[in-house]
């Protein structure tokens, strides 16, 4: 049988993860415009269209 200290530590660890997950679920996204990626596909989608013009080649 594992020592009581180890069992207590594991219970504390699991409870901290559960509380952290619940707080994150209640608070929501950390930045405006962030949303869940859903369950399908592995690619990234760009909600703002092609952002290829972010790095302009006109800079000197």
C-alpha positions in Angstrom: 0.0 0.0 0.0 1.4 3.5 -0.9 2.3 5.8 1.9 -0.5 8.2 3.1 1.6 11.2 2.1 1.6 10.1 -1.5 -2.1 9.5 -1.6 -2.7 13.0 0.0 -0.4 14.6 -2.6 -2.2 12.9 -5.5 -5.6 13.9 -4.1 -4.3 17.5 -3.8 -2.9 17.4 -7.4 -6.1 16.1 -8.9 -8.3 18.6 -7.0 -6.1 21.5 -8.1 -6.4 20.4 -11.7 -10.1 20.1 -11.4 -10.5 23.5 -9.8 -8.2 25.1 -12.4 -10.2 23.5 -15.2 -13.5 24.7 -13.8 -12.2 28.3 -13.3 -11.0 28.3 -16.9 -14.3 27.0 -18.1 -16.2 29.7 -16.2 -13.9 32.6 -17.2 -13.8 31.8 -20.9 -11.3 32.8 -23.5 -8.2 34.8 -22.5 -8.4 37.1 -25.5 -11.1 38.7 -27.6 -12.0 36.6 -30.7 -10.6 33.3 -29.4 -12.9 30.4 -29.9 -12.8 26.6 -29.7 -11.2 24.9 -32.6 -13.9 22.2 -32.6 -13.4 18.5 -32.9 -12.7 18.1 -36.5 -9.6 18.5 -38.7 -6.1 19.2 -37.8 -5.5 22.3 -39.8 -5.7 25.9 -38.6 -8.4 28.2 -40.0 -7.8 31.9 -40.3 -11.1 33.8 -39.5 -9.7 37.0 -41.0 -8.9 35.6 -44.4 -5.4 35.6 -45.9 -3.1 37.7 -43.8 -0.2 37.5 -46.3 0.1 41.3 -46.4 1.2 41.6 -42.7 4.9 41.6 -43.8 5.1 44.1 -46.5 8.0 44.0 -48.8 7.9 47.8 -49.3 10.0 48.4 -46.2 13.1 49.8 -47.5 
